[in-house]
C-alpha cells in the first residue's frame, strides 16, 4: 500500500500522470452540470409537489418517467441531432485544451453539459418531488394550512426545511448516477475526461488505469453520500442523538 | 418506519388506469414474443446484405430502412430482441431469486446472520452498477455469461433490501409466530408463510430491476463492451449505426426506440397497477 497507482500496461506512462491530465476536465464537466441541474431539478420538484395532480404535474411526471427509463445515449444522440446537426448552434464534438479562451471553452462544454443535465434532472426532480410530497402529508403542514398560510409559504417555509434531508439524499444519489451519463457523454462528444480514459482502458484491459479510475469514481460517490448524510443530520435535530 | 405504518391501510380511492396497463402489457408481450420467435418471422437473415445502399430510408421492402452495411434493420431489431430481452431477463431472474431468498433468510433467521448479510450487501450496493460491470469486463473479458453474472450480482443487493424490509414486517405478525411455535422449519416460514404475503411489491421490484438491467446492458453494448459482434443486441445496433445519425437514418432511431418502448412500457405497467413503492426507487 503506497498510494501509487503504478504504470499503465499499454503505453508505459505513469497512471497518476494520465489521470492528472483528465481529472480536471471531468470535474469541470460534472461541476457545471451540477450547477445547472440541481437548481432546475429543485424547481421542477418543488413546483410539481406544490401542484400535485394538476396538468402541469402530470405532464412533468410523464416526461420525467420517460427520461428516467430511456437509455442515456438516446437522449444524448437526440440532443446532438437537434442542437448540432439540425440547428448548427453548437459543435457536435467537444475538444478541450489549455490554450482555449473562455468563450471557446464555454462553447465546447455546452453540448456535453446540456446533455448531462437532461439526463440527471429527471431522476433528481422525481426524487425531490417524492420527498416533498411525503412531508406535505404530515400533520404540521395541515396545521400551517389551517392557520391560513398561503400555499407558497407552506411549501417554502414549512415543508421544504423539513424535507432537506431526503432531498439532499436524492440529489447525492442522482449526482452519483451522473457517472453512467458521464461515460456515455464523454464517448459521444469525444471529450477528454476520466470516464473516456477508463473506457479505453477497459477495452485494452489496462488494469492499473481501470482500478485507479474505479477508485476515484467510488470515492466521489462515497463523499457525495456522506455529505448528504451530514446535511440530513444538520437539518434534523432528531437524527443527532443516534 | 414512519407513523403511516401504524395506521390502518387506506382504501385505494384513486382511479386506476387500466388503459396504460393494457398498452404496456401489449408492448411488453409483443417484445417477449419476438424474443422467442423473432428470427423466424424476420423478413431477411440478419447478417445478409440486402441493399446496395447503406443507411437507406424506410421503404416497403425495408420497413425500418437499412443499416451501415445495407442490412435490413427490421430483421436486425427482431434478431436483437433475443439478446436484449433474454440477457436482461436471465440476469433479473437470477438477481431477484438470490436477493429475495437472502432477504427472506435474513428476516426469518435474524440476529448475526441478518447483520452480516445486510452489511455485506450494503457494501456491494455502494458500487455504481456501470463501474462494477466495467471492472468485471476488464478482468474477465466480455462474454454473455459474464454479462449476465455481472448484472445479476450488482442488482442482487437492491432486491435483497426490498425483500428484507418487507419480510421483516411480515415476520413480526402473529401467524408467523404461530408457525414457529408449531415447530415449522425456517424454510417453511420463509417460503410458505412470508413469501406469499410480499409477492406484489416483489413483482413490482422485479419489473423495475428488469428496466435497470436492460438499460445497463444496452449502455455497455453501446460502449462496445456488451454483446460482442457478430451477435448484436439493440444497444450494439445503435452503436454501429451512430454514424448514420447525420443522415437522419431510421437505423439509429429504430433500436433506440425499441429499448425505450420496452422500458417505458414496463414502467407504465408498474405505475398503473400502483405496485410501485416509494422505496423501490432507491435500490437503483
Interface residues (C-beta under 8 A of the other chain):
Chain A: X65 X66 X68 X69 X70 X71 X72 X73 X74 X77 X80 X81 X85 X126 X127 X130 X134 X137 X173 X176 X177 X179 X180 X183 X184 X187 X188 X198 X199 X201 X202 X203 X205 X206 X207 X210 X211 X214 X217 X218 X221 X222 X225
Chain B: X4 X126 X127 X128 X129 X130 X131 X134 X135 X137 X138 X139 X141 X211 X215 X218 X219 X222 X223 X224 X225 X235 X238 X242 X245 X246 X248 X252 X256 X259 X260 X263 X264 X266 X267 X271 X278 X281 X282 X284
